[in-house]
Amino acid sequence: MSPDHILTMPPRLSPSPTVLDEQALARLRELDPGGTNHLLERVIGAFLKALEQQEAVLRQGLAPAPDLPALRHVAHTLKSAAASLGASALSERCAQIEAMARAGEVQGLPALTTTAMADIDAARLALQQLLLPPGPMKAPT
């Protein structure tokens, strides 16, 4: 295979500034100088794993009669976790869902939940990119 078919990835991909706040990620990296404890990777891994369950509960916002206490709890938890990883749009959306659930409002909840699901997908992709190891990658053929 010729060298033209191999791309070299940067040591660490920079997340899209519209998805992840680099300053929030930098604060997490400061807690583990040198990365010897792999703190950022562990936090991202735990977030992504928990996201599966939280996402299922969050989808209740699409139902005609959602479980508002469960939805409020998950939105609150997800809001904080997303903020710590710099997923600001997701955090803000979850804050809105939490407020609506707390107030017992269901009108507009499906649209807000749909937007939150798109924010989750964007944050998930950006965080997964941060976990990719550096090294050669084959170019698409």
Buried (B, 14 or more C-beta within 10 A) or exposed (E): EEEEEEEEEEEBBEBEEEBBBEEBBEEBBEEBEEEEEEBBBEBBEEBBEBBEEBBEBBBBBBEEEBBBEEBBBBBBBBBEBBBBBBBBBBBBBBBBBBEBBBEEEBEEBBEBBEBBBEBBEBBBEBBEBBEEEEEEEEEEE
